Amino acid sequence: MSDHAPSLPHLRGHHGHFEAFCALMQQTAAGRFGPVWWGVWQQYIAPSLPDDGHVVDFGCGPGGFFASLRAHHPRVRLTGVEIQPAMLLAARELAQKLGAEVVEADLTQPLPLPDATADAAAAVMVLHEMPDPLPALREMHRVLKPGGALLLYDWTRQPLRTYLEGRVLDAEILQHFREHCLYTSDDLAFLAQNAGFEVQEVIGRKDNGYAMLALRRPA
């Protein structure tokens, strides 16, 4: 693990204890990759994905998407990209069991993946981690084949009162609020368009505290 990855200092501040945050992401994965996720995936992403196609999970975390994807698309080639140390370890352990690959790479930097290699992709709770998400979106666009599709899922702007949900208002919560609630769903769509994507659909989730964006690299 390279401690020189530009994202790691920010992730240390945002995640706190890496192992504890990894465990939290494992515990909550089912809520992210439930029926709504798969309904959107089947409508907008799956048509771009051959039975033996290639899926890239950008910022795969501990691999919460892997098993669910295997259940829906058992023959696809699956590549995860991750840099956070605890997430990387957990994802690689799971990938070994599922016949997947995990690449250690920082999404803020050029990725060690060839041009136009993926038929479909996911980026879940990734963009809010980045002070400048455009380079990452451009890399996702580059890695997708023309006509390939990306499903992006992330936090969106909401009132502080709603965001708190009974938690104590303190400096740490305010820092997370600033990171999680920076962009509206329209902002995310605008960023994606500036990276070269076509926006197929924007779906608000959980009282519009989150958004799913079905994106496509033009053919």
C-alpha positions, 0 to 999 in steps of 0.5 A: 500500500502506497502512503503517497497516494494523494487521496489517503490523507483526505480519506484518513480525515473523512473515514477516521479509523480505516478498519471501523469504517470498512466494517460499517461499509460491509454492514450497510452494503445490502441497503445500497445494492437493493431492489431500487439499485438493481431496477435502475441497473437493469433498465439503464446499465444491463443493456450495455453489458454482454453476458461475458462483458466487463464491469469496473467498480470504481472505488469498490470499498470492501467489495459490497457490490461483488456478490450481488453483481455475480448473482445477476451476471455470473459470467462477467469479468469484474474489476474493482478499483480501491486505495483505502487500505482496509477496504483494499484488503477486504475487497481482495479477500472477497474477490478471490472467492468470486473470481474477480480482480481488485486493482490498487489505484487512486481515483484522483490519478490516471488509472492503470486500466486500458482505454475502452475496456469496460462495458459497464461500471459503478461508482458508489459513494465516491465523488463526495470524497474528492475535492475535484471529481472531474479527473475521476469522472474523465478516467471513468469515461476513458475506461468505458467502451463507447456505448458503455454505461455507468451507474453513479450513486452518491450523497446530494445536498440536503438541509443540515436538520435533515442530515443530522437525523438525531445525531449530535451537532458538532465539528465532526458532523459539520465536516461530514455535512460539508463533504456529503452535501456539497452537490445537488443532483443537477450538479452531479449531472453537470459534472458528468456531462463536463466529463463527456457523459450523456445523462440518461436518468437522475433518480432521487433517493431517500428524500433526495439525500442521495441520487442515482445517475445513469450515465452513458459514454456516447457511442 
